[in-house]
Amino acid sequence: MGVVVLDFGSQYTHLIVRRLRELGVSATVLPGDSPWEEIGAQKPAAVILSGGPASVLDPDAPRPDPRLLSSGLPILGICYGMQLLANLLGGEVIRSGRREYGRSRLDWYEGPLFRGLAGEVEVWMSHSDAVVSPPPGWRAAAGTDDCPVAAMAAPDGKCFGVQFHPEVVHTSHGKEILENFLDLAGVPRDRNPEGILARLVAEVRERVGKDRVLLGVSGGVDSCTLALLLAAAGAEHLAVFVDHGLLREGEREEVERALRSLGVNLRVVDAKDRFLAVLQGVVDPEEKRRVIGREFVRVFEEVAREGGPFRYLAQGTLYPDVIESAGSTGAANIKSHHNVGGLPERLGFELLEPFRDLFKDEVREVARLLGLPEELRLRHPFPGPGLAVRIVGEVTEDRLRVLRRADAVLVRALREAGLYGEVWQAFCVLLPVRAVGVVGDRRHYGYVVALRAVTSVDGMTADWARLPHEFLDEVARRITRQVPEVGRVVLDITSKPPATIEWE
Ligand code: XMP
C-alpha cells in the first residue's frame, strides 16, 4: 500500500523513490507503460508519473495505461508526467520552442499542494514542452514567468501535476510538496526499520527454507548485516571472511567478535601470504585489482567446495547497485570494482539478494536493530582490494604495516575530535617516494603519507573535506611521531571529478 512510480525515463526517477522512503513511504518503480494489472497488483495508495525525455505531442511517446486515469487513484504527474495528464485529460500542451532548464522561482502558488509554504519557492525546471491550459475542471495552482501553468490541481483534490521537480534538492520545500501530496492522497507513512526487518526475515525464511546459504563477508556494513539477517532468520549459512592481509588495523578481530557473538556461523580464512605472493612485483593499479579479484575468487571457491553444497550465494547488493547495473544512471566503469563476479554461474548458485530494494541508510537502520556495533555500522566505506589500492606502487608487508599504522592514527584522531562522522571517508595513502627530513641531528629519508578526506553523498562525486588546520597539524605530528618510518605528511585537496576518491 505504498506508491507506484511509473518511470518515463527521467534521470530523477530514483530520487523520487528516495524522497518517498525518507518520508516513510514504500515505493515501487514500474515502467511507464505497465499494464493496469501490474500497477493494481501492487495495491498502491497513489501513483506518481515521472518526468522523461519524450514529448507528449509525439504519437509514439510513452503513455500510461488509460485505465489508470479512470481508476480514481490519486496521481501526481511530474514534468513529463504533468504534461501526460494535461494531454490525456483534454488540456493543452504546446512545444514552447525553448528549453527552460535550471533554477527558477514560482511567481505565485496556491492550494493544498503548497500548504504550509510561505515566501519564495525556488524550483528546478527541465522541460521544453509546456502546459498552456489544464484539463477541463482542473485549475492552475502555480506559475512562473516562463511557465504560466507550473502546477495544476484536479477538482477531486487528489490529483496534481507539477512542471518542476520536487524530488531534487534544488527545489526548496520539494519534500514538503511531496509530503502534502501524500497527505492529500491518504498514503500511509508506515515504512520503518522494524517493518523492513520483519519483511526481510519473512522473505529469507520463505525463499531459503531448509537449503544452505553461502556468503562472503567483507567487514563492510552490507555484508555484515546480511550475515546477521541470515542468522536472525534461522537460515543454515556459512559466512566466509577472507583475510587478504589488506585490512585496516583491528578490522578482522572486530568483525569476528561482533558476528560470532550474534550467532553468525563465520569462517575466517587467513590468506595473507597467498595475496602477498601474487601481488609481488605488481605496480599497475588495474593489474593489482585483477590479481586480488582472481585470488579472492580462488580462495572463496575452495571454501565453497569444502563446505558445500550450497544452494544460494547471498550478496549484499543494494538498490543503487541495481540501478547502476541496469544502466539508468549511466555510470561508466572507471575502475574494475571487486566482488565475487563470475562465481554464481561457475558454482551453480542461485543468488539471494535481500537488500536489492534498500538504500544504504536503510541497511544501517536494519543493522542497528540486528545489533551490529556502531563502529562497524557507521564505518567509512572501504574498497574490496583494501589497502593495496592505497599503496601507490608495489604492495609489500613492510609498506602495509606502515600504512596500517598511519591510517589507525588518523582514524583515532578523527574519532577523538568528533570529526569521523562528518566525512564520507578519510584515510592515508602511502606514496612510493622518500623525502628527506631531519631527526635529531641526522638526515632521515622517510615515507610520504598523503591524507585523503572527502565529503560525499553517494561516492559518485566528492569534495575534499575542509578539516580544521589545528586538527591536520595534530595528525601530522602524531603520524610522524608514532610511525617513525613516515617522514612527511601531505594533504590531498582534489575533488572528484577530476580525481577519484581512492588513489588507484
Ligand atoms: P573511487 O575511488 O572510484 O571510489 O572514487 C568511490 C567509492 O568506491 C570505493 N571503491 C571501491 N569499493 N571495491 C569496492 O568495494 C573497489 O574496488 C573499490 N574501489 C573504490 C571507494 O572507497 C569510494 O568509497
Boltz pocket constraint, residues with backbone or C-beta under 6 A from the ligand:
constraints:
  - pocket:
      binder: B
      contacts: [[A, 334], [A, 335], [A, 336], [A, 337], [A, 338], [A, 381], [A, 382], [A, 383], [A, 384], [A, 385], [A, 425], [A, 459], [A, 460], [A, 496], [A, 499], [A, 500], [A, 501], [A, 502], [A, 503]]
      max_distance: 6.0
